[in-house]
Amino acid sequence: MGGAIFKLNFISNLINTMTSRAEIEQIWNTITGIEDFHSILEKSENKPQLIYKHSPSCGVSFMAKQELDSSLEELSKRADLYIIDVIQDRPVSNVVAKELGIRHESPQVILLVEKKVNWDGSHWQVKVEELLSVLQE
């Protein structure tokens, strides 16, 4: 009997995890073209825009995204959230770095306010506490 309960709990947890992952992915807007980036720049005039540059093949990127995903609800109240896959969309990622005058890194978070980089951080600098602090200013 205990084995059956374990299996049911495992399946239930797996379904809940898959559902929450799907909900998380709905909050992130994907940047796939240069026109997307230019639109985000314009939107930054009215509301902070957060761009996360992610490498799906990098363990540090995975950990940074987990950090951001842990507080998506709070972050999404303060900024629009965007993600770039730096492997799949490298040309777009390079344009973002060039036009903003910052070095390309991944993982990397870029916070845009009024068409300017208000804050950026990479690797282990990607911390929700820091972002929320900057977004309160």
C-alpha positions as CSV (number, residue, x, y, z in Angstrom):
1,M,0.0,0.0,0.0
2,G,2.8,2.4,0.9
3,G,4.4,2.0,-2.6
4,A,1.1,3.0,-4.3
5,I,0.8,6.1,-2.1
6,F,4.4,7.0,-2.9
7,K,3.7,6.6,-6.6
8,L,0.6,8.8,-6.4
9,N,2.4,11.5,-4.4
10,F,5.3,11.4,-6.9
11,I,2.9,11.8,-9.9
12,S,1.0,14.5,-8.1
13,N,4.2,16.4,-7.4
14,L,5.4,16.0,-11.0
15,I,2.1,17.3,-12.4
16,N,2.2,20.3,-9.9
17,T,5.9,21.0,-11.0
18,M,5.0,20.9,-14.6
19,T,2.0,23.2,-14.1
20,S,4.0,25.7,-12.1
21,R,6.8,25.6,-14.8
22,A,4.2,26.3,-17.5
23,E,2.9,29.2,-15.5
24,I,6.4,30.6,-15.0
25,E,7.2,30.4,-18.7
26,Q,4.0,32.4,-19.4
27,I,5.4,35.3,-17.3
28,W,8.6,35.5,-19.4
29,N,8.3,37.2,-22.8
30,T,10.7,35.7,-25.3
31,I,12.9,38.1,-27.4
32,T,13.5,36.6,-30.8
33,G,14.2,39.6,-33.0
34,I,15.8,43.0,-33.0
35,E,12.4,44.6,-33.4
36,D,11.4,43.0,-30.1
37,F,14.4,44.6,-28.4
38,H,13.6,48.0,-29.9
39,S,10.0,47.7,-28.7
40,I,11.3,47.0,-25.2
41,L,13.5,50.1,-25.3
42,E,10.4,52.2,-26.1
43,K,8.4,50.5,-23.3
44,S,11.2,51.4,-20.8
45,E,10.1,55.0,-21.0
46,N,6.9,54.1,-19.0
47,K,7.9,51.0,-17.0
48,P,11.1,49.2,-16.1
49,Q,12.0,46.4,-18.5
50,L,14.1,43.4,-17.3
51,I,16.0,41.4,-19.9
52,Y,17.5,38.1,-18.8
53,K,20.1,36.6,-21.2
54,H,20.0,32.8,-20.7
55,S,22.2,29.9,-21.9
56,P,20.2,26.7,-21.6
57,S,23.5,24.7,-21.7
58,C,25.1,26.5,-18.8
59,G,24.7,25.4,-15.1
60,V,25.2,28.9,-13.8
61,S,22.5,30.2,-16.1
62,F,20.2,27.5,-14.8
63,M,20.9,28.6,-11.2
64,A,20.4,32.3,-12.1
65,K,17.0,31.5,-13.8
66,Q,15.9,29.5,-10.7
67,E,16.8,32.5,-8.6
68,L,14.7,34.8,-10.7
69,D,11.9,32.3,-11.1
70,S,11.7,32.1,-7.3
71,S,10.3,35.6,-7.1
72,L,8.7,36.1,-10.5
73,E,5.4,37.3,-9.1
74,E,7.1,40.2,-7.2
75,L,9.4,41.0,-10.1
76,S,6.6,41.0,-12.6
77,K,4.7,43.6,-10.6
78,R,7.6,46.0,-10.9
79,A,9.0,45.3,-14.4
80,D,8.1,43.6,-17.6
81,L,10.2,40.4,-17.9
82,Y,12.0,39.2,-21.1
83,I,14.3,36.4,-21.8
84,I,16.8,35.8,-24.7
85,D,18.2,32.4,-25.4
86,V,21.8,33.4,-26.2
87,I,22.5,30.2,-28.1
88,Q,19.4,30.2,-30.3
89,D,19.2,34.0,-30.7
90,R,22.9,35.0,-30.5
91,P,22.6,37.8,-33.1
92,V,19.8,39.5,-31.1
93,S,21.8,39.0,-27.9
94,N,24.8,40.7,-29.5
95,V,22.7,43.6,-30.8
96,V,21.4,44.1,-27.2
97,A,24.9,44.3,-25.8
98,K,26.2,46.6,-28.6
99,E,23.3,49.0,-28.6
100,L,23.3,49.3,-24.8
101,G,27.1,49.6,-24.6
102,I,27.6,46.7,-22.3
103,R,29.6,43.5,-22.5
104,H,27.7,40.4,-23.6
105,E,27.6,37.8,-20.8
106,S,25.3,35.0,-19.8
107,P,23.6,34.6,-17.6
108,Q,23.0,38.3,-17.5
109,V,20.2,40.6,-16.2
110,I,19.8,44.0,-17.7
111,L,17.3,46.5,-16.2
112,L,16.2,49.2,-18.5
113,V,14.6,52.5,-17.3
114,E,14.0,55.4,-19.7
115,K,15.9,53.7,-22.5
116,K,19.1,53.4,-20.4
117,V,20.7,50.6,-18.5
118,N,19.8,51.2,-14.9
119,W,21.5,48.0,-13.6
120,D,23.1,44.9,-15.0
121,G,24.7,41.9,-13.4
122,S,26.0,38.6,-14.5
123,H,26.7,35.1,-13.1
124,W,26.5,35.1,-9.3
125,Q,25.5,38.8,-9.3
126,V,22.0,37.8,-10.4
127,K,20.1,38.1,-7.1
128,V,16.5,38.8,-6.6
129,E,17.1,40.9,-3.5
130,E,19.4,43.2,-5.4
131,L,16.9,43.6,-8.3
132,L,14.0,44.3,-6.0
133,S,16.1,46.9,-4.2
134,V,17.0,48.6,-7.5
135,L,13.4,48.5,-8.7
136,Q,12.2,50.3,-5.5
137,E,14.5,53.3,-6.1
